[in-house]
């Protein structure tokens, strides 16, 4: 038994993606960001149908193909191989952004560098001189999509909190995030601040508080 792995607590990347998929309503048009959010395409509950959209011009995107079955001309916005489901359509990326900016996408799942307690999102640059020079389509997505979910590790590799009172990195959008799916917890952004919706197995509320740089409200009893 791997002793190091046995000490790992919380959800894996794929479990985080599956949890996010479980919270997407049936019939939704969904855009997936680069990184962990791409894994959400693997998980569609049996009683639901999602129509996945990618801003480079595909509606009806399926999960990644099996190894060796990749089509170099069938990729998502992150340049990773995908599949096209029956009935999928292809179009110019200008038309794709018209869908986004026109409010026709229901849910977008993105990664994050920082999320503030008010729902501000910073996910494209640290502001450092050698940082990524452009935001890409993220600003359009958070401005035009109805619901924004974030999937992210709760802290950086160095243990720095990503959930903060106020973002210090350049913003992608203000007051746009609805819910955060981290390896430690599912957290809602509410008018009162961050509220824990569900804790990962083996994780306590106190542990999440220690790794969050903002006040954290406990799970609400209904």
Secondary structure, DSSP 8 states (H G I E B T S, - for coil): --HHHHT--S--HHHHHHHHHHTS-TT-EEEE-SSGGGGGGG---TT---EEEETTTEEEEE----TT---TT-B-TTS-B-EEEEEEEE--HHHHHHHHHTT---EEEE--SEEETT--EE-S----TTS-S--TTHHHHHHH-SEEEEE--SB-TT--BSEESS--S--SBSS-EEEEE-SSEEEEEETTEEEEEEE-TT--HHHHHHT-BS-EE-----
